[in-house]
Amino acid sequence: MAYEWGRFIWWLYHDPNAPGVVQAFTAIVTAILTGTLIFFTWRYNRLTRQNVEIAARMATTAAKQLASGYQPELAIDFTEMAFVTGSLVGTTRNAMLGLLVILRNTGEHPIKIRELMAGVIGITTPVQLGGVLVPSGLVLMPDKEFRTRLTLDTGLPSVDTKRVSAMVVVHCSDLAEVSEHRFVYSESDGLRHSLGFK
C-alpha cells in the first residue's frame, strides 16, 4: 500500500498530465457532491412546504370545526312599530318609523354583538342602514335579551304604513371572535344567517 501511494506521489510530480487529471477528478467529485446537496436541499424544501400546507389545512379545519360547533341562535323581533312626525326638511316634516328592536339569544352559547344596524324598507328610496349604538363588548348570554328603541327616518313626508317596514342587520361572533356571523331580519323575508371566518 505504501509502495502504491509512493508511486502516485511520484506520478503527481513527474507526469506533465497529472495536474489536469487531478483537476478533472476533483471537478467530477465536486459536481457529484453539489448535485447531492441540491437534491437533498430540494427534498427538504418540498417536505417543509408539505408540512406547512398540512398545518395550514389543519388550522383551517380546526377553525371551521370550532365555528360549526358554535352556531349562534339569535331571535330578532320588532314591537311597538309606529309612525311619528319627524325631522323638518325644508317646509315638510319627514315621516319617522319608531320601533323597539329585541335581540334574544335562544342558543346555548354566549353571543358577542359587534354591530347593530337598521333601515327602512318598502319605499322607493334605497335602503340606508344606520348604525345603532350598542354597549361596547355587549355579550348576550343564553336566554337573555337586548332591547333598543330606534327612530328611523323614511326620507319621505308621508308613507303608506302598510308598505313600509324596517330591516335590522346584526354582526356578531363567538366570544373568541373566531367565527363571524351576520343576521338580517325583516318582516317580509324573515331571518337570514350567514357565516364567515377570520
C-alpha positions in Angstrom: 0.0 0.0 0.0 2.8 2.4 0.9 4.5 1.5 -2.4 1.4 2.4 -4.5 1.0 5.6 -2.6 4.6 6.5 -3.3 4.2 5.8 -7.0 1.1 8.0 -7.0 3.0 10.9 -5.4 5.9 10.3 -7.8 3.4 10.4 -10.8 1.9 13.7 -9.5 5.3 15.4 -9.5 6.8 14.0 -12.7 3.9 13.4 -15.2 3.0 16.6 -17.1 -0.6 15.5 -17.4 -1.1 14.8 -13.7 -2.4 18.3 -12.7 -5.1 18.2 -15.4 -6.2 14.7 -14.3 -6.3 15.7 -10.7 -8.3 18.9 -11.5 -10.7 16.9 -13.7 -11.1 14.3 -10.9 -11.8 16.9 -8.3 -14.3 18.7 -10.6 -16.2 15.5 -11.0 -16.2 14.8 -7.3 -17.3 18.5 -6.6 -20.1 18.2 -9.2 -21.4 14.9 -7.6 -21.3 16.4 -4.1 -23.0 19.6 -5.4 -25.7 17.6 -7.1 -26.2 15.5 -4.0 -26.5 18.7 -1.9 -29.0 20.2 -4.3 -31.1 17.1 -4.3 -31.3 16.9 -0.5 -32.0 20.6 -0.2 -34.8 20.4 -2.8 -36.3 17.3 -1.0 -36.0 19.1 2.4 -37.8 22.2 1.0 -40.5 20.1 -0.6 -41.1 18.3 2.7 -41.1 21.6 4.6 -43.6 23.1 2.2 -45.9 20.0 2.5 -45.7 20.3 6.3 -46.7 24.0 6.1 -49.6 23.2 3.8 -50.8 20.4 6.1 -50.5 22.7 9.2 -52.5 25.4 7.4 -55.2 22.9 6.4 -55.3 21.6 10.0 -55.7 25.1 11.3 -58.5 25.9 8.9 -60.2 22.7 9.7 -59.9 23.3 13.4 -61.3 26.8 13.0 -64.3 25.5 10.9 -64.9 22.8 13.4 -64.9 25.3 16.3 -67.2 27.6 14.3 -69.6 24.9 13.3 -69.7 23.7 16.9 -70.6 27.2 17.7 -73.7 28.2 15.8 -75.4 31.2 17.5 -79.1 31.2 17.7 -80.4 34.8 17.7 -84.0 35.8 17.6 -84.8 39.3 16.3 -88.2 40.9 16.7 -89.9 44.3 16.2 -92.5 45.6 18.5 -94.4 48.8 19.0 -93.9 49.9 15.4 -95.4 53.4 15.0 -95.1 56.3 12.6 -94.3 59.7 14.0 -93.7 63.1 12.6 -90.0 63.6 12.3 -87.3 65.9 11.1 -88.1 69.1 9.3 -86.8 69.1 5.7 -87.5 72.4 4.1 -91.1 73.1 4.8 -92.2 69.5 5.4 -91.5 67.0 8.1 -90.4 63.5 7.1 -92.3 60.6 8.4 -90.3 58.6 11.0 -90.6 55.0 11.8 -90.3 54.3 15.6 -89.8 50.7 16.8 -88.4 48.6 19.6 -85.9 46.0 18.5 -85.4 43.0 20.6 -82.4 40.7 20.2 -82.7 37.4 22.1 -80.1 34.7 22.5 -82.0 31.4 22.1 -78.9 29.2 21.9 -76.6 27.5 24.4 -73.6 29.8 23.9 -72.9 33.5 24.6 -73.0 35.8 21.6 -70.8 38.9 21.3 -72.8 41.6 19.5 -70.3 43.6 17.4 -72.7 45.9 15.4 -76.4 46.6 15.0 -77.8 48.5 12.0 -81.3 49.3 11.0 -83.0 50.8 8.0 -86.4 51.4 6.4 -87.6 49.1 3.5 -90.6 49.1 1.3 -90.2 52.7 -0.1 -88.8 53.8 -3.4 -85.6 55.1 -2.0 -82.8 52.6 -1.5 -82.4 51.1 1.9 -80.0 53.1 4.0 -78.7 51.3 7.1 -77.7 53.4 10.0 -75.6 52.1 12.9 -77.1 51.8 16.3 -75.0 52.3 19.4 -74.6 49.1 21.3 -72.7 48.9 24.6 -69.0 48.1 23.9 -68.4 44.4 24.1 -72.1 43.6 24.5 -72.4 39.8 25.3 -75.8 38.2 25.2 -75.8 35.2 27.5 -78.2 32.3 26.7 -81.9 33.1 27.3 -81.0 36.8 27.7 -82.1 39.7 25.5 -81.1 43.2 24.5 -83.7 45.9 23.7 -83.2 49.2 22.0 -85.6 51.9 20.7 -85.0 53.2 17.2 -86.4 56.0 15.2 -85.7 55.7 11.5 -86.2 58.5 9.0 -88.2 57.3 6.0 -86.9 60.2 3.9 -90.5 61.0 2.8 -93.1 63.4 4.0 -95.7 60.7 4.2 -95.7 57.0 3.6 -98.1 54.1 3.2 -97.8 52.4 6.5 -98.9 49.1 5.0 -95.9 49.0 2.6 -93.2 50.2 4.9 -91.2 48.2 7.4 -87.8 48.0 8.9 -84.8 45.8 8.4 -82.2 45.0 11.1 -78.7 43.7 10.5 -76.7 42.3 13.4 -73.0 41.4 13.2 -71.9 39.1 16.0 -69.3 36.5 16.8 -68.3 33.9 19.4 -66.5 35.1 22.4 -63.1 34.2 21.0 -64.1 36.0 17.7 -63.0 33.0 15.6 -66.2 33.0 13.5 -68.2 36.0 12.4 -72.0 35.8 11.9 -74.4 38.1 10.1 -78.1 38.1 10.8 -80.5 40.1 8.6 -84.1 40.3 9.7 -87.2 41.9 8.0 -90.8 41.0 8.4 -91.1 40.2 4.7 -88.1 37.9 4.4 -87.7 36.7 8.0 -84.4 35.9 9.5 -81.3 35.1 7.3 -78.0 34.0 8.6 -74.5 33.9 7.0 -71.2 32.7 8.4 -67.6 33.8 7.9 -64.2 33.2 9.4 -61.4 35.5 10.5 
